[in-house]
Amino acid sequence: MKANKQNKISLKSITPFLIITFGLAWGILALYILLPDQMASAFGQLSGQHPLFYLAVYAPAIAAFIIITCKKGLGGVGRYLSRLLLWRCSGLWYLFLFIGIPLIFYAGSALKGNLFTEPFPFSTVNALVIALFFSMIKGPVEEFGWRGFALPLLQRNLAPFWAGLILGIIWGFWHMPAFLLSGTQQSSWSFAPFFAGTIAISLIATALFNMSRGSILLAALFHFQLMNPIWPDAQPYDTYILACAAVLIIWFNRKMMFDREGAVTTIVPAGNSRAVSTDFEFDTGKARRNSTESKR
């Protein structure tokens, strides 16, 4: 029993997760802010495609994998990765992911006035494929940490709305050093709209995460769609529309968002052949099951 408690991924694990996540990302970017010439001389000028920038972006995922490996071993990592196989969700969410998000960007671009004035950013198919590839292996990887690890932990003590709100604030604040460095994509953006946008996105992702029973795959797909390079530049109007979308999604899912009964809290599924299909169902229906079993 004592060993099981020691190997449990408890809510206290959020502390080392945040220490690693902020320490790694902010440490790299702080060195470039405080010692720009020395870092540029040693490692090259920082940009959005620099390996060290990728390392900073991967910090949440790295933190999650370190903690899961220490607590659950390599077998636990494998079961954790099985959550990439969770894809079942309402068809309305797939409509939102594949139709709704593009419409948000095109509508935002229309409001900005550049929908028909800016050409398609890629002149060749090869350039488009390369851009899509790098978009897939950058931001979406964060979801192994934010939604895959941190959100289930927070939902153990908080309703999904509050867990998503807090995680959105942390997530937005985590990005702040990138706004202080030239050469990064964020350096040309305003921080306030971006920060508000991360909160809205976090709340939408929270609803999607719980409705998909803890799918890392759909969280990563949502993240990818938000940074898909084929969508037009719609800053900051896309943020305003996303905020409106978040309000609507919260309203239509208000029972789930403000009730801990529907919150997914499992990080590593149980080690059996039906783990992926049953462990998360137990999370979201445990109160009903306990009530039913107590009557038998």
PLY file of the C-alpha trace (Angstrom):
ply
format ascii 1.0
element vertex 296
property float x
property float y
property float z
element edge 295
property int vertex1
property int vertex2
end_header
0.00 0.00 0.00
2.80 2.40 0.85
4.55 1.73 -2.46
1.31 2.36 -4.35
0.91 5.73 -2.65
4.48 6.65 -3.47
3.93 5.80 -7.14
0.65 7.68 -7.41
0.53 10.79 -9.57
-1.15 13.07 -7.06
-2.21 16.69 -7.28
1.13 17.58 -5.67
2.77 16.56 -8.95
1.58 19.85 -10.44
4.44 21.58 -8.58
7.35 19.71 -10.23
5.45 19.89 -13.52
5.34 23.69 -13.38
8.92 23.96 -12.12
10.23 21.94 -15.08
7.89 23.58 -17.59
8.74 27.14 -16.59
12.35 26.43 -15.64
13.25 24.88 -19.00
11.35 27.29 -21.26
11.99 30.49 -19.32
15.62 29.48 -18.67
16.38 29.17 -22.38
14.59 32.39 -23.31
16.03 34.29 -20.33
19.55 33.49 -21.48
18.78 34.99 -24.89
17.21 38.05 -23.24
20.00 38.65 -20.71
22.97 37.42 -22.78
21.91 37.93 -26.40
25.37 38.31 -27.92
26.91 35.41 -26.05
23.99 33.05 -26.81
23.87 34.08 -30.47
27.61 33.51 -30.75
27.43 30.09 -29.11
24.15 28.72 -30.47
23.08 31.07 -33.26
20.34 33.68 -33.39
17.10 32.48 -31.85
14.12 32.07 -34.17
10.89 30.14 -34.26
12.70 27.28 -36.03
15.76 27.16 -33.74
16.26 23.82 -31.93
16.43 25.60 -28.56
13.10 27.26 -29.27
11.60 23.83 -29.96
13.11 22.61 -26.69
11.39 25.49 -24.86
8.09 24.72 -26.58
8.39 21.04 -25.64
8.92 21.89 -21.95
5.35 20.95 -20.80
5.57 17.60 -22.60
9.06 16.94 -21.24
7.86 17.71 -17.72
4.90 15.34 -18.08
7.01 12.47 -19.43
9.64 12.91 -16.70
7.06 12.74 -13.90
5.12 9.85 -15.45
8.34 7.88 -15.97
9.44 8.48 -12.38
6.05 7.58 -10.95
4.83 4.85 -13.29
7.87 3.64 -15.23
8.07 2.98 -18.96
4.94 0.86 -18.81
3.07 3.85 -17.45
4.38 5.99 -20.30
3.03 3.45 -22.77
-0.40 3.47 -21.13
-0.32 7.26 -21.05
0.40 7.33 -24.78
-2.58 5.04 -25.35
-4.68 8.17 -24.85
-3.59 9.15 -28.35
-5.98 6.42 -29.50
-9.00 8.12 -27.95
-10.89 9.74 -30.79
-14.60 9.15 -30.13
-16.45 12.39 -29.64
-19.61 14.15 -30.78
-19.70 14.91 -34.47
-20.33 18.54 -33.59
-16.79 18.76 -32.22
-15.36 17.45 -35.48
-17.41 20.05 -37.37
-15.95 22.70 -35.08
-12.38 21.42 -35.58
-12.49 21.08 -39.36
-15.04 23.72 -40.38
-15.58 26.04 -37.42
-11.93 26.95 -36.83
-11.19 27.79 -40.48
-14.33 29.95 -40.54
-13.09 31.77 -37.44
-9.84 32.68 -39.18
-11.46 33.66 -42.47
-14.08 35.74 -40.66
-11.34 37.39 -38.58
-9.34 38.11 -41.71
-12.41 39.66 -43.34
-12.88 41.92 -40.32
-9.21 42.85 -40.48
-9.55 43.72 -44.14
-6.83 41.47 -45.56
-8.91 38.50 -46.72
-8.51 39.35 -50.41
-5.45 41.60 -50.25
-2.82 39.14 -48.99
-1.74 36.32 -51.33
-1.58 32.68 -50.31
1.67 32.44 -48.29
3.11 29.40 -50.10
4.24 29.45 -53.71
4.96 25.72 -54.00
3.45 22.50 -52.69
6.82 21.60 -51.16
6.88 24.80 -49.10
3.32 24.13 -47.91
4.11 20.54 -46.86
7.20 21.67 -44.94
5.24 24.39 -43.14
2.47 21.94 -42.21
5.03 19.43 -40.92
6.76 21.93 -38.65
3.40 23.18 -37.38
2.44 19.62 -36.45
5.63 18.95 -34.48
5.71 22.24 -32.60
2.71 23.60 -30.67
0.58 20.42 -30.62
3.33 18.63 -28.66
2.59 20.98 -25.74
-0.70 19.12 -25.24
1.08 16.12 -23.75
1.71 18.45 -20.82
-1.14 20.97 -20.66
-4.20 18.87 -21.41
-2.63 15.43 -21.11
-1.16 15.96 -17.65
-1.97 19.27 -15.95
-5.69 19.49 -16.71
-6.62 16.06 -15.24
-4.67 16.96 -12.09
-6.46 20.29 -11.66
-9.84 18.66 -12.28
-9.37 16.42 -9.26
-10.14 19.41 -7.05
-11.87 21.83 -9.41
-14.81 21.86 -11.80
-13.69 21.84 -15.45
-14.47 25.53 -15.95
-12.21 26.65 -13.10
-9.50 24.13 -14.01
-9.53 25.34 -17.61
-9.51 28.98 -16.54
-6.53 28.53 -14.20
-4.63 26.47 -16.77
-5.33 29.10 -19.42
-3.85 31.82 -17.20
-0.77 29.69 -16.50
-0.46 28.79 -20.18
-0.68 32.40 -21.32
1.81 33.60 -18.71
4.22 30.83 -19.73
4.43 32.31 -23.25
5.38 35.80 -22.06
9.21 35.67 -22.59
8.69 34.88 -26.29
7.08 38.32 -26.69
10.30 39.95 -25.48
12.56 38.35 -28.06
12.98 39.47 -31.65
13.01 36.61 -34.10
10.07 34.78 -32.52
6.60 34.81 -34.03
5.17 36.26 -30.83
7.46 39.30 -30.94
5.19 40.90 -33.56
1.99 40.28 -31.57
0.34 42.17 -28.72
0.46 40.21 -25.48
-2.95 41.25 -24.06
-5.09 39.81 -26.91
-2.89 36.71 -27.00
-3.27 36.21 -23.23
-7.05 36.56 -23.46
-6.98 34.14 -26.38
-5.11 31.46 -24.43
-7.77 31.58 -21.73
-10.57 31.23 -24.28
-8.71 28.42 -26.06
-8.02 26.66 -22.75
-11.72 26.68 -21.86
-12.69 25.32 -25.29
-9.96 22.66 -25.04
-11.23 21.71 -21.57
-14.72 21.04 -22.90
-13.30 19.05 -25.83
-10.97 17.11 -23.54
-13.75 15.98 -21.21
-16.25 15.26 -23.98
-13.64 13.03 -25.67
-12.90 11.21 -22.37
-9.39 12.61 -22.06
-8.15 12.42 -25.65
-4.67 13.84 -26.17
-5.13 13.32 -29.91
-8.07 15.72 -30.22
-6.42 18.30 -27.96
-3.34 18.21 -30.21
-5.52 18.43 -33.33
-7.28 21.48 -31.89
-3.92 23.10 -31.15
-2.68 22.35 -34.67
-5.75 23.85 -36.28
-5.21 27.07 -34.34
-1.71 27.45 -35.79
-2.36 25.89 -39.20
-0.21 27.95 -41.60
-2.77 27.89 -44.41
-5.25 30.04 -42.48
-5.05 33.79 -43.16
-3.60 36.27 -40.67
-6.56 37.35 -38.57
-4.85 38.81 -35.47
-6.42 40.03 -33.22
-9.93 39.45 -34.61
-9.59 35.68 -34.49
-9.05 36.07 -30.74
-12.28 38.01 -30.35
-14.23 35.39 -32.29
-12.61 32.57 -30.32
-13.67 34.31 -27.10
-17.26 34.40 -28.38
-17.00 30.74 -29.36
-15.73 29.90 -25.87
-18.73 31.64 -24.29
-21.13 29.67 -26.49
-19.38 26.35 -25.88
-19.36 26.93 -22.12
-23.04 27.85 -22.19
-24.13 24.79 -24.18
-21.93 22.53 -22.01
-22.54 24.38 -18.73
-23.69 21.31 -16.82
-20.45 19.47 -17.61
-18.22 22.53 -17.23
-19.42 23.36 -13.73
-19.83 19.82 -12.40
-16.81 17.74 -11.33
-18.72 14.52 -12.04
-18.00 14.84 -15.76
-14.33 15.71 -15.34
-11.63 13.33 -16.60
-8.97 12.99 -13.90
-6.98 9.96 -15.09
-3.48 10.53 -16.44
-2.24 6.95 -16.83
-4.98 4.42 -17.66
-5.12 1.16 -15.76
-2.90 -1.63 -17.06
-5.44 -3.91 -18.70
-6.68 -4.60 -22.18
-9.79 -2.44 -21.74
-8.00 0.49 -20.12
-8.52 2.93 -22.92
-12.24 2.29 -23.21
-13.19 1.82 -19.54
-10.82 3.76 -17.34
-11.97 7.13 -18.63
-15.61 6.07 -18.56
-15.13 5.35 -14.87
-13.80 8.87 -14.36
-16.79 10.57 -15.88
-19.38 8.23 -14.46
-17.96 7.20 -11.10
-20.59 8.99 -9.08
-23.39 7.24 -10.96
-21.65 3.87 -10.68
-21.05 4.24 -6.97
-24.69 5.17 -6.46
-25.88 2.17 -8.49
-23.54 -0.29 -6.79
-24.53 0.90 -3.33
-28.14 -0.15 -4.05
-27.19 -3.69 -5.04
0 1
1 2
2 3
3 4
4 5
5 6
6 7
7 8
8 9
9 10
10 11
11 12
12 13
13 14
14 15
15 16
16 17
17 18
18 19
19 20
20 21
21 22
22 23
23 24
24 25
25 26
26 27
27 28
28 29
29 30
30 31
31 32
32 33
33 34
34 35
35 36
36 37
37 38
38 39
39 40
40 41
41 42
42 43
43 44
44 45
45 46
46 47
47 48
48 49
49 50
50 51
51 52
52 53
53 54
54 55
55 56
56 57
57 58
58 59
59 60
60 61
61 62
62 63
63 64
64 65
65 66
66 67
67 68
68 69
69 70
70 71
71 72
72 73
73 74
74 75
75 76
76 77
77 78
78 79
79 80
80 81
81 82
82 83
83 84
84 85
85 86
86 87
87 88
88 89
89 90
90 91
91 92
92 93
93 94
94 95
95 96
96 97
97 98
98 99
99 100
100 101
101 102
102 103
103 104
104 105
105 106
106 107
107 108
108 109
109 110
110 111
111 112
112 113
113 114
114 115
115 116
116 117
117 118
118 119
119 120
120 121
121 122
122 123
123 124
124 125
125 126
126 127
127 128
128 129
129 130
130 131
131 132
132 133
133 134
134 135
135 136
136 137
137 138
138 139
139 140
140 141
141 142
142 143
143 144
144 145
145 146
146 147
147 148
148 149
149 150
150 151
151 152
152 153
153 154
154 155
155 156
156 157
157 158
158 159
159 160
160 161
161 162
162 163
163 164
164 165
165 166
166 167
167 168
168 169
169 170
170 171
171 172
172 173
173 174
174 175
175 176
176 177
177 178
178 179
179 180
180 181
181 182
182 183
183 184
184 185
185 186
186 187
187 188
188 189
189 190
190 191
191 192
192 193
193 194
194 195
195 196
196 197
197 198
198 199
199 200
200 201
201 202
202 203
203 204
204 205
205 206
206 207
207 208
208 209
209 210
210 211
211 212
212 213
213 214
214 215
215 216
216 217
217 218
218 219
219 220
220 221
221 222
222 223
223 224
224 225
225 226
226 227
227 228
228 229
229 230
230 231
231 232
232 233
233 234
234 235
235 236
236 237
237 238
238 239
239 240
240 241
241 242
242 243
243 244
244 245
245 246
246 247
247 248
248 249
249 250
250 251
251 252
252 253
253 254
254 255
255 256
256 257
257 258
258 259
259 260
260 261
261 262
262 263
263 264
264 265
265 266
266 267
267 268
268 269
269 270
270 271
271 272
272 273
273 274
274 275
275 276
276 277
277 278
278 279
279 280
280 281
281 282
282 283
283 284
284 285
285 286
286 287
287 288
288 289
289 290
290 291
291 292
292 293
293 294
294 295
